[in-house]
């Protein structure tokens, strides 16, 4: 099934001058990976605590902006590793673990949105982690790491960006519309995650 991940080669071509610039200044792939994770966690914590007592829905606009920037970070660390021979075992661990930590933080911060069903959000977060685990497991059965969709990392970033925009616009929407829209988006993500996990296991086997 199609996935935003398929656009990655074109995205990487646009970033190639920036990658070379960073390499010439001694920046490593692992440093980029760690910075992306730390910024993700900081943003998630900032949004969570800023909205904990009083709702400032507009602050959720920062999430889709960061999601786009983070996709660039993820592409850059991979290009630095492959094209400038910075691949390492530590880098492989960081690449997978930091993505899971960053994603989980950015998803769970939506728990402060009262219109979102908490159990649904947490189940989506769990399945997102499980889908990445299904992809990582592929080399253990002798095939390449699986990135199949329809709800890979890039697709989830897009879906949660839409969710963030809905939350940010709640001042112009009724309570019921926000609640219905947010939970509907999460249900779609949930359904697509089930398909993603199935696809990754099936393709690996």
VEXPAZA-431756 format. One record per residue: x, y, z of N, C-alpha, C in turn. Coordinates in pm, 1 decimal, decimal comma, padded with zeros to 6 digits. Each point is the difference from the previous one (the first is absolute). Example, Ala and Ser with C-alpha at 12.3 -4.5 7.8 and 13.67 -1.06 7.14 Angstrom:
// residues 2
R	neast	nnorth	nup	caeast	canorth	caup	ceast	cnorth	cup
R	01319,0	-00569,0	00780,0	-00089,0	00119,0	00000,0	00090,0	00120,0	00000,0;
R	-00035,0	00105,0	-00072,0	00082,0	00119,0	00006,0	-00077,0	00109,0	00073,0;
***
This chain:
// residues 205
R	neast	nnorth	nup	caeast	canorth	caup	ceast	cnorth	cup
R	00085,2	-00119,3	00000,0	-00085,2	00119,3	00000,0	00089,0	00124,6	00000,0;
R	-00047,4	00110,9	-00060,7	00082,9	00119,8	-00010,2	00030,7	00061,0	00135,7;
R	00114,1	00067,7	00006,8	00042,4	00063,6	00123,7	00078,8	00125,0	-00033,2;
R	-00007,2	00099,9	00087,0	00078,0	00122,9	-00018,7	00148,6	-00032,3	-00004,1;
R	00038,4	-00112,9	00062,8	00140,3	-00042,7	00002,0	00057,2	-00012,1	-00141,0;
R	-00086,8	-00026,4	-00099,1	00045,6	-00016,0	-00137,4	00050,2	00130,8	-00060,3;
R	-00032,4	00112,2	00063,6	00047,6	00130,0	-00047,0	00139,3	00032,9	00053,2;
R	00054,2	-00087,2	00082,7	00126,8	00027,0	00068,4	00115,9	00029,4	-00096,1;
R	00017,6	-00073,0	-00111,6	00112,5	00030,4	-00090,2	-00000,3	00144,5	-00050,3;
R	-00118,0	00051,5	-00037,0	-00008,9	00137,9	-00047,9	00031,7	00098,5	00112,6;
R	-00046,2	-00031,1	00118,8	00026,2	00083,4	00117,3	00149,4	00004,4	00029,4;
R	00065,8	-00115,0	-00012,0	00143,4	-00007,9	00026,3	00080,3	00081,7	-00100,1;
R	-00042,6	00001,3	-00125,2	00071,9	00078,7	-00101,7	-00000,5	00148,2	00034,7;
R	-00110,6	00047,1	00055,6	-00008,6	00140,7	00040,2	00092,0	00031,5	00118,2;
R	00022,3	-00100,4	00083,5	00079,4	00020,7	00121,9	00149,3	-00022,5	-00019,7;
R	00039,5	-00055,6	-00113,9	00139,2	-00040,3	-00018,8	00101,4	00114,7	00023,3;
R	-00024,2	00122,2	-00049,5	00095,2	00109,4	00028,3	00015,4	00027,2	00150,1;
R	-00110,8	-00009,1	00074,1	00005,9	00022,9	00145,3	00078,4	-00109,9	00069,4;
R	-00013,8	-00122,9	-00049,2	00071,9	-00113,0	00059,3	00149,6	00018,2	-00016,6;
R	00040,3	00038,6	-00120,6	00143,4	00021,6	-00023,9	00052,3	00114,7	00086,5;
R	-00078,1	00104,2	00015,2	00037,7	00114,5	00083,1	00025,1	-00044,7	00143,5;
R	-00091,3	-00081,3	00054,6	00014,3	-00048,3	00138,1	00121,3	-00091,5	00013,8;
R	00020,4	-00087,1	-00098,5	00114,4	-00092,0	00005,2	00131,9	00076,9	00001,7;
R	00010,8	00103,1	-00080,5	00123,7	00079,5	-00007,9	00028,1	00073,9	00130,0;
R	-00099,9	00013,8	00083,7	00017,3	00068,0	00128,7	00003,7	-00097,6	00116,9;
R	00017,1	-00126,8	-00033,3	00023,2	-00100,8	00103,6	-00122,9	-00053,6	00070,2;
R	-00118,3	00028,2	-00052,6	-00122,1	-00051,6	00061,6	-00017,0	-00147,0	-00037,9;
R	-00033,9	-00084,2	00097,1	-00014,7	-00143,2	-00025,5	-00147,8	-00040,2	-00003,8;
R	-00024,0	-00115,6	-00058,7	-00136,2	-00052,4	-00009,5	-00060,9	-00022,2	00138,1;
R	00078,4	-00053,2	00092,2	-00050,6	-00026,7	00135,1	-00038,0	00128,0	00072,8;
R	00075,4	00106,6	-00023,0	-00031,8	00128,0	00062,2	-00134,5	00052,6	-00050,4;
R	-00022,9	-00011,3	-00129,2	-00126,6	00044,4	-00059,3	-00116,4	-00081,2	00056,3;
R	00019,2	-00131,7	00011,8	-00103,7	-00088,3	00054,6	-00037,2	00039,7	00142,1;
R	00100,2	00022,6	00083,5	-00024,3	00035,4	00140,3	-00065,0	00137,0	00013,8;
R	00046,1	00095,9	-00078,5	-00058,7	00134,8	00004,9	-00146,6	-00003,7	-00040,1;
R	-00032,6	-00077,4	-00104,9	-00139,0	-00010,9	-00044,9	-00088,3	-00059,3	00109,4;
R	00052,0	-00101,1	00068,6	-00077,5	-00061,2	00107,9	-00020,7	00098,4	00115,5;
R	00106,4	00065,7	00041,5	-00008,5	00092,9	00112,6	-00095,0	00115,0	-00029,2;
R	00005,2	00054,1	-00122,0	-00089,6	00109,5	-00036,5	-00145,3	-00047,4	-00004,0;
R	-00020,9	-00123,4	-00045,4	-00135,1	-00056,3	-00003,5	-00057,2	-00012,1	00140,4;
R	00080,2	-00052,9	00091,8	-00044,5	-00018,3	00138,5	-00024,2	00135,7	00066,8;
R	00088,3	00094,9	-00025,3	-00016,1	00133,7	00058,1	-00127,0	00067,4	-00050,0;
R	-00025,5	-00012,3	-00130,6	-00121,5	00059,1	-00055,3	-00124,0	-00066,7	00058,4;
R	00002,4	-00133,3	00006,5	-00114,0	-00073,5	00054,1	-00026,6	00040,2	00145,3;
R	00105,0	00009,2	00079,3	-00015,2	00040,9	00140,7	-00050,6	00143,5	00009,8;
R	00052,1	00086,4	-00087,4	-00043,3	00139,7	00000,0	-00148,0	00013,7	-00030,1;
R	-00045,6	-00069,6	-00104,3	-00141,9	00004,9	-00037,4	-00085,8	-00058,7	00111,8;
R	00044,9	-00111,8	00056,7	-00076,4	-00066,1	00106,6	-00016,9	00091,5	00121,3;
R	00110,1	00051,1	00052,4	-00007,7	00080,1	00122,2	-00063,7	00137,3	-00024,3;
R	00015,0	00053,6	-00121,8	-00060,4	00129,2	-00032,4	-00152,0	-00010,2	-00003,7;
R	-00050,3	-00118,9	-00032,3	-00144,1	-00020,2	-00010,3	-00058,5	-00078,0	00117,9;
R	00081,7	-00028,6	00099,3	-00042,7	-00087,1	00109,3	-00112,9	00060,2	00083,2;
R	00010,8	00127,3	00035,0	-00100,6	00063,7	00084,3	-00096,6	00087,8	-00079,5;
R	00054,2	00069,9	-00098,3	-00081,6	00086,0	-00085,8	00028,6	-00035,7	-00145,0;
R	-00104,9	-00016,0	-00078,6	00017,6	-00040,7	-00138,5	00047,4	00117,2	-00085,3;
R	00111,3	-00020,9	-00068,5	00052,1	00094,7	-00099,2	00010,1	-00077,2	-00131,0;
R	-00114,0	-00022,1	-00062,8	-00007,1	-00089,9	-00115,0	00094,4	00039,4	-00113,0;
R	00024,8	00130,1	-00016,0	00085,1	00046,4	-00109,3	00141,0	-00059,1	00007,5;
R	00043,0	-00037,9	00120,7	00136,6	-00052,1	00017,7	00022,4	-00131,4	-00074,5;
R	-00108,7	-00071,0	-00033,5	00013,8	-00125,4	-00072,4	00044,4	00019,9	-00144,8;
R	-00001,7	00125,2	-00047,2	00049,3	00029,5	-00134,6	00149,0	-00032,0	-00011,9;
R	00071,7	00008,3	00112,1	00143,1	-00029,1	-00002,6	00028,8	-00146,1	-00035,3;
R	-00094,6	-00089,4	00026,6	00024,1	-00142,4	-00024,4	00014,2	-00031,9	-00147,9;
R	-00092,9	00041,5	-00089,0	00021,3	-00029,5	-00142,8	00123,8	00067,6	-00058,2;
R	00031,0	00119,5	00050,1	00121,7	00068,1	-00046,4	00122,9	-00083,5	00035,4;
R	00002,3	-00048,6	00125,0	00113,3	-00082,2	00042,2	00001,4	-00135,0	-00070,1;
R	-00116,9	-00057,4	-00026,5	-00006,2	-00128,5	-00069,7	00071,8	00008,4	-00134,7;
R	-00020,4	00110,3	-00071,4	00065,9	00018,6	-00128,9	00150,9	00014,9	00018,0;
R	00039,9	00081,3	00097,2	00142,4	00018,1	00026,3	00065,1	-00130,7	00045,2;
R	-00073,5	-00077,0	00077,9	00054,5	-00125,5	00050,7	00020,2	-00101,5	-00112,3;
R	-00087,8	00002,1	-00098,9	00019,7	-00085,7	-00116,9	00131,4	00034,5	-00069,3;
R	00032,7	00129,0	-00001,6	00127,2	00043,1	-00057,6	00116,7	-00050,8	00084,7;
R	-00012,1	00010,0	00131,7	00103,0	-00052,1	00090,1	00022,5	-00149,5	-00023,9;
R	-00111,2	-00074,4	-00012,3	00010,1	-00144,6	-00019,4	00066,0	-00035,0	-00132,3;
R	-00031,1	00077,6	-00102,6	00062,6	-00024,3	-00129,9	00148,3	00035,3	00004,1;
R	00032,4	00109,0	00067,7	00139,0	00045,5	00007,4	00087,9	-00099,2	00074,3;
R	-00048,8	-00053,0	00113,6	00085,2	-00093,9	00074,8	00025,9	-00126,8	-00081,0;
R	-00101,3	-00044,4	-00074,6	00020,0	-00118,6	-00083,9	00097,9	00024,3	-00113,1;
R	-00006,6	00117,0	-00060,8	00091,2	00033,8	-00110,6	00143,0	00017,6	00049,8;
R	00013,8	00062,5	00116,4	00134,0	00013,3	00058,2	00061,1	-00137,3	00026,4;
R	-00082,6	-00091,1	00051,2	00049,5	-00133,9	00032,7	00039,2	-00077,4	-00125,5;
R	-00085,6	00002,7	-00101,9	00024,6	-00081,0	-00120,3	00103,9	00060,9	-00092,9;
R	-00012,4	00129,0	-00024,7	00082,0	00062,9	-00103,3	00136,5	00043,8	00049,7;
R	00015,9	00010,7	00131,3	00128,0	00043,4	00054,8	00057,4	-00101,5	00098,0;
R	-00044,0	-00125,1	-00015,6	00057,1	-00113,4	00072,4	-00000,4	00019,6	00151,4;
R	-00113,2	00042,4	00051,0	-00014,8	00017,4	00144,6	-00090,0	-00107,0	00060,8;
R	-00028,3	-00104,4	-00074,7	-00085,0	-00107,0	00051,5	00070,5	-00074,8	00112,7;
R	-00076,2	-00033,4	00102,4	00056,1	-00071,8	00114,8	-00111,3	-00076,7	00070,0;
R	00040,3	-00093,0	00085,5	-00100,1	-00074,9	00076,9	-00074,9	00092,3	00095,2;
R	00073,9	00091,5	00062,3	-00063,9	00096,6	00089,0	-00100,6	00084,5	-00078,2;
R	00038,6	00041,0	-00119,1	-00088,6	00080,0	-00083,1	-00128,4	-00073,5	-00034,4;
R	00010,7	-00130,1	-00024,5	-00118,1	-00080,3	-00031,8	-00096,3	-00002,3	00118,0;
R	00054,4	-00016,4	00120,8	-00083,6	00001,7	00119,9	-00064,2	00137,9	00019,5;
R	00081,6	00104,3	-00011,0	-00051,3	00135,8	00020,6	-00108,6	00034,5	-00100,7;
R	00020,5	-00040,5	-00124,1	-00094,7	00032,4	-00105,4	-00138,8	-00055,4	00030,9;
R	-00005,1	-00122,9	00049,6	-00129,1	-00062,3	00029,7	-00057,4	00047,3	00133,5;
R	00082,5	-00001,0	00104,0	-00049,7	00033,8	00133,6	-00039,6	00147,0	00011,9;
R	00079,8	00088,6	-00056,7	-00030,7	00143,0	00009,9	-00128,8	00034,9	-00074,3;
R	-00023,7	-00066,7	-00112,6	-00124,1	00024,0	-00073,4	-00121,3	-00041,6	00082,1;
R	00008,3	-00115,0	00065,8	-00111,6	-00047,7	00081,3	-00025,8	00093,8	00117,5;
R	00107,1	00043,6	00065,0	-00014,5	00092,4	00113,8	-00061,6	00131,7	-00046,4;
R	00051,0	00054,4	-00108,7	-00049,8	00128,2	-00051,5	-00145,9	-00010,7	-00042,6;
R	-00031,8	-00104,3	-00076,9	-00138,3	-00018,8	-00044,6	-00095,3	-00012,8	00118,4;
R	00036,3	-00084,5	00095,0	-00087,1	-00024,1	00115,6	-00025,4	00129,1	00077,0;
R	00102,9	00079,7	00019,1	-00015,5	00126,6	00072,3	-00093,7	00094,8	-00074,8;
R	00018,4	00010,1	-00131,1	-00082,1	00091,3	-00079,9	-00145,6	-00044,8	-00008,3;
R	-00023,8	-00130,4	00007,9	-00137,6	-00050,2	-00001,9	-00066,9	00018,0	00136,2;
R	00071,4	-00038,6	00104,2	-00059,8	-00000,8	00134,6	-00031,1	00141,3	00049,4;
R	00069,3	00101,4	-00049,7	-00027,8	00136,5	00046,1	-00143,2	00043,0	-00034,7;
R	-00063,6	-00069,4	-00095,3	-00139,4	00030,8	-00033,8	-00096,0	-00042,8	00110,9;
R	00050,6	-00066,5	00100,7	-00085,8	-00049,0	00108,2	-00064,7	00114,5	00077,3;
R	00056,5	00120,6	-00011,9	-00058,2	00116,4	00069,3	-00123,7	00053,1	-00072,0;
R	-00023,0	-00046,2	-00123,0	-00117,3	00045,1	-00075,9	-00121,2	-00077,8	00050,0;
R	-00090,0	00067,4	00066,8	-00112,5	-00067,2	00065,7	-00094,7	-00067,7	-00099,5;
R	-00003,5	00047,9	-00122,7	-00090,2	-00059,7	-00099,7	00051,0	-00134,0	-00052,9;
R	00126,2	-00029,9	00025,5	00059,7	-00124,0	-00049,6	-00016,8	-00110,0	00105,5;
R	-00043,4	-00116,2	-00045,6	-00015,7	-00114,0	00090,7	00137,4	-00054,6	00037,0;
R	00030,0	00003,6	00126,8	00132,8	-00036,8	00048,9	00039,7	-00142,1	-00038,4;
R	-00091,3	-00094,6	00020,2	00030,2	-00140,8	-00029,6	00032,5	-00019,3	-00147,5;
R	-00072,0	00070,3	-00085,1	00022,3	-00010,6	-00144,0	00137,8	00053,7	-00037,3;
R	00035,6	00113,4	00057,2	00130,3	00059,5	-00026,4	00113,5	-00092,4	00044,8;
R	-00013,3	-00056,1	00119,4	00103,9	-00088,5	00052,0	00010,2	-00128,7	-00081,4;
R	-00112,7	-00050,8	-00048,1	00001,4	-00121,1	-00082,5	00067,9	00027,7	-00133,9;
R	-00025,7	00116,9	-00057,5	00067,4	00040,0	-00124,3	00151,1	00008,8	00022,3;
R	00039,8	00059,4	00112,1	00142,5	00011,6	00032,2	00064,1	-00137,5	00013,6;
R	-00069,9	-00091,6	00067,5	00050,5	-00136,2	00015,8	00016,2	-00069,3	-00135,4;
R	-00100,2	00010,7	-00086,8	00007,5	-00064,6	-00131,1	00107,2	00062,9	-00088,3;
R	00022,9	00129,7	00017,0	00107,4	00066,2	-00074,8	00135,0	-00060,9	00038,4;
R	00020,9	-00020,1	00129,1	00123,4	-00064,4	00046,7	00008,4	-00142,4	-00052,8;
R	-00111,5	-00071,6	00005,3	-00003,7	-00138,5	-00046,5	00029,0	-00009,5	-00149,4;
R	-00048,9	00096,5	-00076,9	00024,4	-00002,2	-00144,3	00148,5	00018,5	-00031,6;
R	00066,7	00085,7	00077,3	00143,7	00017,7	-00020,9	00076,0	-00126,4	00041,1;
R	-00046,7	-00064,3	00106,0	00062,9	-00124,5	00044,3	-00015,4	-00107,6	-00107,2;
R	-00117,5	-00003,4	-00064,4	-00022,9	-00096,4	-00107,6	00097,0	00023,9	-00115,4;
R	00030,2	00126,5	-00026,7	00095,7	00031,3	-00106,1	00141,7	-00036,9	00037,2;
R	00036,3	00025,2	00124,8	00135,3	-00030,1	00048,3	00025,2	-00150,3	00008,0;
R	-00104,6	-00076,7	00024,0	00012,8	-00145,3	00011,1	00038,8	-00067,3	-00131,7;
R	-00026,6	00065,2	-00111,9	00022,6	-00061,7	-00131,4	00141,4	-00054,6	-00019,5;
R	00106,2	00073,9	00037,1	00135,1	-00055,2	-00017,4	00024,2	-00130,2	00076,8;
R	-00077,4	-00022,8	00106,9	00016,7	-00124,3	00076,7	-00047,0	-00122,6	-00077,4;
R	-00082,2	00023,5	-00102,6	-00043,6	-00112,4	-00083,6	00067,5	00004,5	-00137,4;
R	00105,5	00081,9	-00009,0	00084,1	-00002,0	-00119,1	-00036,9	00094,7	-00111,8;
R	-00082,8	00102,6	00028,0	-00035,3	00097,3	-00104,3	00029,7	00141,1	00050,3;
R	-00011,5	00096,9	-00090,4	00027,6	00138,9	00036,7	-00107,0	00054,8	00093,5;
R	00036,1	00103,3	00072,4	-00092,3	00069,8	00088,7	-00121,5	00044,8	-00082,5;
R	-00120,0	-00023,0	00050,5	-00121,3	00030,2	-00074,2	-00053,0	00139,2	00034,5;
R	-00038,2	00074,7	-00105,0	-00057,0	00133,6	00017,7	-00138,2	00009,8	-00063,9;
R	-00066,0	-00112,6	-00019,3	-00128,4	00000,0	-00069,2	-00104,1	00087,1	00071,5;
R	-00092,8	00053,2	-00081,7	-00110,1	00080,0	00051,4	-00123,3	-00084,8	00021,6;
R	-00111,8	00065,5	00014,5	-00027,0	00140,4	-00034,0	00021,3	00099,6	00114,6;
R	00055,0	-00042,4	00112,8	00014,8	00091,7	00113,2	00139,1	-00012,0	00060,1;
R	00100,3	00032,5	-00084,6	00137,3	00003,3	00047,5	00027,4	00129,2	00075,6;
R	00125,6	00025,2	00032,0	00035,1	00117,4	00079,8	-00042,7	00130,2	-00066,8;
R	00027,8	00012,7	-00129,6	-00034,8	00122,9	-00071,7	-00150,8	00017,6	-00008,7;
R	-00071,1	-00110,6	-00020,9	-00146,0	00006,5	-00007,4	-00060,4	00040,5	00134,1;
R	00057,2	-00052,9	00108,3	-00049,0	00037,2	00133,0	00027,5	00147,2	00028,3;
R	00115,1	00048,0	-00044,6	00032,0	00141,8	00018,8	-00104,0	00087,2	-00070,7;
R	-00039,8	-00039,6	-00119,6	-00100,7	00074,8	-00075,3	-00135,4	-00006,6	00069,7;
R	-00038,4	-00119,7	00045,1	-00129,6	-00018,4	00064,7	-00008,5	00078,3	00130,7;
R	00106,3	-00004,1	00080,0	-00001,3	00074,0	00126,2	00010,6	00150,7	-00023,1;
R	00055,7	00040,3	-00112,2	00002,3	00142,5	-00035,3	-00142,1	00049,1	-00027,0;
R	-00078,3	-00082,1	-00070,9	-00141,1	00034,0	-00023,2	-00074,3	00007,9	00133,3;
R	00027,2	-00097,7	00086,5	-00062,2	-00000,6	00133,0	00034,3	00127,9	00076,3;
R	00124,8	00040,9	-00007,6	00044,2	00121,4	00069,3	-00070,4	00123,8	-00054,7;
R	-00019,6	00005,5	-00131,5	-00069,2	00114,0	-00060,2	-00145,4	00006,5	00046,9;
R	-00063,8	-00116,3	00009,9	-00138,7	-00003,7	00048,8	-00006,0	00053,4	00142,8;
R	00093,7	-00045,2	00082,8	00004,6	00046,6	00139,7	00025,7	00150,2	00005,6;
R	00093,1	00046,8	-00083,2	00035,6	00141,6	00000,3	-00116,1	00089,3	-00044,5;
R	-00089,2	-00054,1	-00081,9	-00112,3	00077,9	-00053,2	-00127,2	-00014,8	00082,0;
R	00010,0	-00057,2	00119,2	-00121,5	-00028,6	00076,1	-00076,2	00124,2	00042,8;
R	00066,5	00115,1	-00000,7	-00069,8	00124,2	00034,8	-00107,4	00035,0	-00102,9;
R	00014,8	-00049,6	-00121,4	-00095,5	00028,3	-00107,7	-00093,9	-00118,0	-00028,1;
R	00012,5	-00104,4	00080,3	-00081,8	-00119,2	-00019,8	-00079,7	-00030,8	00126,3;
R	-00106,9	-00072,3	-00016,3	-00077,1	-00039,6	00118,1	00070,2	-00115,0	00071,3;
R	-00034,8	-00018,6	00125,6	00060,3	-00106,6	00081,7	-00021,1	-00137,0	-00063,5;
R	-00121,2	-00023,4	-00051,6	-00031,7	-00130,0	-00057,9	00076,9	-00026,7	-00128,7;
R	00017,6	00103,3	-00080,6	00075,7	-00015,7	-00124,9	00145,9	-00032,8	00029,5;
R	00058,4	00070,3	00097,9	00140,1	-00025,8	00037,6	00014,2	-00142,4	00052,7;
R	-00091,4	-00039,5	00086,2	00004,6	-00134,5	00058,6	-00015,3	-00107,2	-00107,9;
R	-00097,0	00017,9	-00086,7	-00023,8	-00097,6	-00107,4	00119,0	-00006,1	-00095,0;
R	00051,5	00115,6	-00040,2	00110,6	00005,5	-00095,3	00127,0	-00062,8	00056,2;
R	00034,2	00036,6	00123,2	00123,0	-00051,4	00061,1	-00004,1	-00151,5	00016,1;
R	-00108,7	-00049,4	00055,1	-00009,5	-00144,2	00023,8	-00015,3	-00078,8	-00129,6;
R	-00061,7	00061,1	-00100,9	-00010,6	-00065,3	-00131,0	00137,0	-00014,7	-00063,8;
R	00081,4	00105,4	00011,0	00136,6	-00006,4	-00053,0	00078,9	-00110,9	00068,5;
R	-00013,3	-00008,7	00132,5	00070,8	-00103,5	00075,0	-00048,1	-00140,5	-00037,6;
R	-00128,4	-00014,9	-00025,7	-00053,0	-00131,3	-00039,9	00055,2	-00039,8	-00136,9;
R	00010,8	00097,1	-00090,9	00058,4	-00027,7	-00132,1	00146,5	-00041,5	00013,9;
R	00073,6	00073,4	00084,7	00140,6	-00035,3	00025,1	00008,9	-00140,6	00057,1;
R	-00087,9	-00030,7	00095,0	-00001,6	-00131,1	00063,9	-00021,7	-00111,3	-00102,8;
R	-00099,4	00017,0	-00083,9	-00030,9	-00098,9	-00102,7	00118,3	-00018,7	-00095,2;
R	00061,0	00110,6	-00041,2	00114,4	-00006,3	-00092,4	00122,7	-00062,6	00065,5;
R	00013,7	00018,1	00131,0	00111,6	-00062,2	00071,2	-00012,8	-00151,4	00002,4;
R	-00122,9	-00049,8	00016,8	-00023,0	-00144,5	-00006,4	00043,9	-00054,4	-00136,5;
R	-00038,0	00071,7	-00106,0	00036,8	-00041,8	-00135,7	00151,0	00007,0	-00018,6;
R	00061,4	00104,0	00054,5	00145,4	00017,9	-00010,6	00074,7	-00115,1	00065,9;
R	-00041,3	-00035,2	00120,4	00064,0	-00111,5	00071,1	-00015,2	-00129,0	-00079,4;
R	-00120,9	-00023,6	-00051,2	-00025,0	-00118,8	-00081,0	00089,3	-00000,3	-00125,2;
R	00007,2	00113,6	-00068,5	00080,9	00009,5	-00121,5	00148,7	-00025,2	00026,5;
R	00049,0	00056,3	00110,2	00143,0	-00015,7	00030,0	00035,1	-00144,2	00033,9;
R	-00087,6	-00065,6	00073,8	00026,0	-00141,3	00031,8	-00012,9	-00085,8	-00125,1;
R	-00104,2	00026,6	-00080,1	-00022,7	-00078,2	-00121,1	00116,3	00014,2	-00098,0;
R	00045,5	00123,7	-00021,9	00110,1	00022,7	-00094,9	00130,3	-00060,7	00051,1;
R	00019,5	00005,1	00131,1	00122,2	-00058,4	00057,4	00003,1	-00151,0	-00014,8;
R	-00118,7	-00061,1	00004,8	-00007,8	-00146,0	-00010,0	-00004,6	-00049,0	-00144,6;
***
